[in-house]
Amino acid sequence: MGYGSLYFPSMTARIQLSQPAPATPHQTLTLEFPVEGVALGGRVQIPGDKSISHRSLMLGAIAQGETRIQGLLLGEDPRSTAACFQALGVQISPLEEDWVTVQGVGLGHLQEPVDVLNAGNSGTTLRLMLGLLASHPDRFFTVTGDSSLRSRPMDRVIQPLSQMGAQIWGRQGNRLAPLAVRGMGLKPMHYHSPVASAQVKSCLLLAGLMTEGATTVTEPSLSRDHSERMLRAFGADLTVDPETCSVTVHGPAILTGQTIIVPGDMSSAAFWLVAGAITPGSDLVVENVGINPTRTGILDALQAMEADITLENPREVTGEPAADLRVRYSTLQAGQFGGDLIPRMIDEIPILAIAALFASGTTVITDAAELRVKECDRITAMATQLAKLGAKVEERPDGLAIEGGIPLRGNVVDSCGDHRVAMSLAIASLRAQGQTQIQRAEAAAVSYPSFNQTLAHLCGLALVN
Ligand code: S3P
């Protein structure tokens, strides 16, 4: 197996990524840091927000006219969205460019594809797209994904869509992909979602765009509101009631192409915020991070743990708030996290668990059973992988109890094929004694293709090929 290596000036430390070999698509990331640790410093730019990237491609696809997108996340998940909409007849410029352009076909004009649509690893692609497909009359669609996505619950969107009159079939009693969809004219409804899920909410709002009348979604607590912000910007008639966590779209809508500048992803920034908070001597700035209040639960949690994080240069970028975030090392205290905070940091709980390992006391995370149906079961994954590093982490039905202050030892761990688990384990290795090997580390490319390079950069490493 060949190695592209990232070496510290001192050979006691290294970050080394095995190259994909013909026999296996998997890569192992080997990390080793000096016993005295490494202080992270400098300024870092992070990739575009994944949720906003998906939505800008999708709304661009169904709008009239051209949508221009700057800062799109070039990770595997938005690539899946782009490929699906290209198969539905939408012209999208190459995703390698600074600016990506989408030639919208107009609502109701997605074409019947000649083959199965593949959403890859991306739940957002599949669930949001389903709302559009189900409401496109006289077309037939089949949709699938990778083995992780094919095991994730789709009934949470199929059920309410069916109540609107949609015809969708899937495995295991219409619960799992692959799915078959016969597009129909739908009827509006008021759906009370049992989970705070932006994917469920957005799926139904997208279905409501082509549906005559008021389609309302009420959530138990507020999930990320990127769809609401962007739908309004594209011209949809939307009413939001924050008191009841309800959103109504009045269809049929006409959407007009927009220019969108995608801010950096808080979910990606969180790795560097925790890295800086746990490594003595660190002082770094993460630039241009989206700080939409529905996404800043991780800031609230880390600040409650006495992390030293400050917001600089707050601004608004095409309807979404953004700022630079400065983090400096500080000693952390354990926290208790649950309730409405959880949907506001649902993707950051794996990395919050890493912060908790270095806090004084036991951190308890509750009300987070949704983590069991993410790209993997993140509760089991974090408990089992961190145990391999010597941590004391108790797995609970709806969360984790994490004992802080126990020294970590490097070991062989597994990403479980989950991007956020892979990157969280890499950050834990910064404070583990000896060598840590992360198997299936290629998973990080789903949301953060340049993660390893940025980690090296922040540690003051030079990339050696
Ligand atoms: C997302 C919503 C969340 C989140 C996912 C992205 C979105 O999922 O975990 O990574 O872009 O709408 P749920 O809606 O299942 O909570």
Residues whose N, C-alpha, C, O or C-beta is under 5 A from the ligand:
A	BS01	S3P	S51 T124 A196 S197 A198 Q199 V200 I346 D347
